[in-house]
């Protein structure tokens, strides 16, 4: 176990149990990775070394006494700066929020991780109010990618994805209102799950309503399942929170895909892919077929719901700014300002029309899953582009939804959707595979992802990590 910063959570806890490694050593490795890479990639808005090392020493003592708080006790864990974290500011990438606080409580997922003994390292970057699919803000600047500091990390959980991809934390928890854990997972070669809505509770409620989910960001599907065991379950502060699952997400994870009915849709019927992306995803689907899955290439029969999504998203953006005076419009990201202004033109009837589209989409996907256990698509139609841009150079639209056609539909339907890496472009940019299932079939999504992961070689270390080794 030569690089503790890149060791999985599962392997770390096994090493803690056998006394080969201590949580202090793992935390020191994460902090060393932060020292090494943070100046290049800007993934953190706050690092609390003193608190992290103190928590790691407490974890070391619990493991030494044979009484860890949980199977994830001592895992170095950054938190996206959209989730309340007791004692630390949650500024949401915005100068509108005063970091002075007070900050008296944790969001549900953060509370569960803290109770489980995870070592909270700091807060990771997000675009302002998590409004877009790349990670930059006026307050904190631009976040780069482990595969090239000049590439975007994606967003809005880009800081978490980059931190995890470079070992600046073993795993993280992010939020996803239209693809915000899956977009950066695809761009950075990491793993992320948007769970079934309500399975991981959220508090405070998002201004973007029931589009918003919280979920794990990791380097392996197994670690994703392990984190889900920690953060899923009821919290009284979230009116839509589901009960704690009866079974572990690790149960059946290695059962494979023999007989699983896979519907493969390379474009959902309305997207268009970079040729290298499509080739890699088709090869990944063949891996599932060779493992015994029953694969059929068939679109789900939906139309692009982007206009309805925009109504819901723009209305949420307008809601975000209600708490501030009119001068706030001049102090926010210009793209967010345009969304707010558009949202202010919408009527209740517009909103309900969008909800109707959402319900019809959910009905159609429900019918699709009667015949297909999972739907497989690319996570993203393109690899990562230049950092600091809202869209690739020359792209016909600056709206992030114009280049993320395969993520936001499943926020509308609230289905579980997993992104995991399935290859690299010729110039070394990661490609993501998305696995979607019916609502509440999160364990199946993880099982299919794990079956692919177990039958393929992992990606090589990210470009920046390889460069660091030779310095």
Buried (B, 14 or more C-beta within 10 A) or exposed (E): EEEBBBBBBBBBBBBBBEEEBBBBBBBBBBBBBBEBBBEBBBBBBBBBBEBBBBBBBBBBEBBEEEEBBBBBBBBBBBBBBBBBBBEBBBBBBBBBBEEEEEBEBBBBBBBBBBEBBBBBBBBBBBBBBBBBBBBBBBBBBBBBBBBBBBBBBBBBBBBBBBBBBBBBBBBBBBBBBBBBBBBBBBBBBBBBBBBBBBBBBBBEEBBBBBBBBBBBBBBBBBBBBBBBBBBBBEBEBBEEBBEEBEEBBBBBBEEBBEEBBBBBBBBBBBBEBBEBBBBBBBBBBEBBBEBEBBBEEBBBEBBBBBEBBBBBBBBBBBBBBEEBEEEBBEBBBEBBBBBBBBBBEBEEEBBEBBBEBBEBBBEBBEEBBEEBBBBBBBBBBBBBBBBEBBBBEEBEEBBBBBBBBBBBBBBBBBBBBBBBBBBBBEEBBBBBBBBBBBBBBBBBBBBBBBBBBBBBEEBEBBBBBEBBEEE
